[in-house]
Amino acid sequence: MKSFHPPRRILMGPGPTEVEPRVLAAQALPPVGHLDPSFQDLMEEIKGALQTIFNAPDHACVPLPAPGTAGMEAAIMNLIEPGDRVVIGINGVFGGRMQEMARRAGANVTAVESEWGKPVDVERVTAELKREKTKALIFVHAETSTGVRSDAAALCKAANEHGAMTIVDTVTSLGGIAVNAKAWGADILFSGSQKCLSAPAGLSPIAVSERAREAIAARKTPPHSWLFDFGLLMSYWNKQGGARTYHHTAPINALYGFHEALVVLLEEGLDNAIARHAKMHAVFAAGIQAAGLKYLVAERDRLPQLNAVLIPEGVNDQRIRARLLRDWNLEIGGGLGALQGKIWRIGLLGAAATPWHVRFCLSALSQALSVEGFPVDAAAVSAAVDEALGIPN
């Protein structure tokens, strides 16, 4: 074996994304023990920062020591008990994944399926909540497989009005569009470190309301996961009431990097970061239109940070993405499930939401498409980008 030296890629897929050099540098700092007083101070700062970006001042917020899927599993396995009725809004791959997890937790699952590329249907969800007593409504705020945003405020309102708690997947939304646990009345929200937060993959921030914590504490049986048992996790992460209890060895250096990523985000300002993502999406969309390409998702429902671009008829998905990787060191994502071979998923996530990344991606894609027989007027694309950026001719 020899030391691994990864190629320098430009990551503009659905995640992982570009990572700030100062975040990588933070991960290279010397480790300390996971109960070291200095590390415990860092833990408290992480918790406070997560309360800020989730807009969840009364939620318990911690980063789980695993990727975003761990947050999904922790939320479901902690809150849901065998026999509980849950309603799940499904409009893509990750809603379907939550359905499978809820079934494994022993839930009685009612799925409300919407067309891929469309938001979760609030009216149909509300009808299901009215029909029968429900423990929880579960849905994806920003569906990574399709680039569509669902109306989290309306869905949480419907759940609250009908006595159901909520589990909200914010893996792709946190840091890129507004997430507001307090205003929504959301109970459990989870995310991932590798999307708009621009940290390496491997951590899953989760926010748990007081109502959800009470429900978890009142379970008849322990949660089906030991590592992600929220009560056990909080015995380590909760500083109140004396000494922390050993639960697991925290990923020290990963948390150094995550802390620095949160510092970077809060230095910019959460509202400014959200505005940046929206602006870069508008610029990118202008270039996509000038290139003769179209989106899967209607403009009003699009995620600015995850662009689902329809692949033109006759264009080979795999050849284009292979050419981008070979000639430009650029990675974009392909479609999942029913959308495989039909869309590209192009991320403007976190540190990749910049004018440079927009121009680079559009230039590379224009060249690759032209070589593959779909001619693109690169000058027209560049002019559209300039106009959207407000650069005079």
C-alpha positions, 0 to 999 in steps of 0.5 A: 500500500501507498499513501492515497493522493486524491485527484483535485475534483470540482464537486458540483453534484448533489453532495458531497460538495466543496470544502473550505480550506480552513475547514480541512485545516481544522480537521488536521489539528491534533486530537484531544480526548472526547471528554477533554474540557477544551473539547467540551467547550467546542461541543457547546459551541456546536450545539448553540450554532445548530440551534441558530441555523435550525432556528430552533432555540428550544430544541436539543441540537447535536451532530450524530457521528454518521452521515445524514441517513443516520439522522433519518434513522435516529429520528424514526427509530427514536420517535416511532414505536411498533403499531404507531400510525405515520403518514409519509409524504413521498415525492422522490427517493428519500421519502421512499427511504423513510417509508422503509425505515418506518416499516422496520420500526414497526409503524403502520405506514400510510404513504401519500405519493406525489409525482417526482419533481412536484412538492408533497401534496399538502391537501392530500396529506391533510386529508390523511391526517384528518382520517385517523389518529396519527403519531407523526407526519414525515416528509422531505423538505428538499428532495435531493433526488429531484431538486424540489422544495415542499412547503414545510410550514404548511405541512407542519401546520397541518400536522399540528392541527391534527395532533401529529408530530413531525419529522423533517428531512432538511439534509439538502436545505439546511444552510441553503434555504430557510429552515425554521423549526420554531416557526414551523412547529417542527418536532425533529429535523435532521440534516447532513454535514456535506451539503450546504454546510460545506463540511466533509461527509460523516456527521448528521445534525439533528434537532429534537423538540421538547415535545418529541423528547417527552414522547421518546422518554415515554416509550414503552420499549427502548429505541431500536437503535442503541448508538442513536438512542437520543436519551443515551446520546444526550447523556454525553452531549448534555452539559447540564446536571453534572459530568457527561456520561461516556456513550461513544468516542466522538469523531474528534477531528471531524467535529473540529472541521464541522465547528469551523464550517459553522464558524464560516457560515455564521461569519457570512450570516445565515440570511446572506448565505441563503441569499447567495444560494438564491442569486447563484441559482438565478445566474445558473438558470439563465445560463441553462436556458441560454444553453437550450436546456430545461429544468425538471421542476417548475420555477416556483418549486425549485431548490436553488442549491440542487438543480435538476436539469433534463437531459436532452433527447439523444444525449447519453448521460454517462458519456457526458458525465464521464467527459466532464470528469475526464476533461474538466475534473468536474463531478455532477450527479445523475438521476436516481430511481425512475429519473436515472438517465433522464436528469443531471443533478447539479449542486450549487451547495455551500462553497460551490455557490459562487460565480466561478463555479457557475461559469466553470460548470456551464462552460464545461457542460456546454463543451461536453454537449457540443462534442456529443452532438448537442450544439451549445452557443457558449458565447450566448451562455456567457452573455446570459450569465453576465446579464444575470450577474449585472455585468455590463456588456 
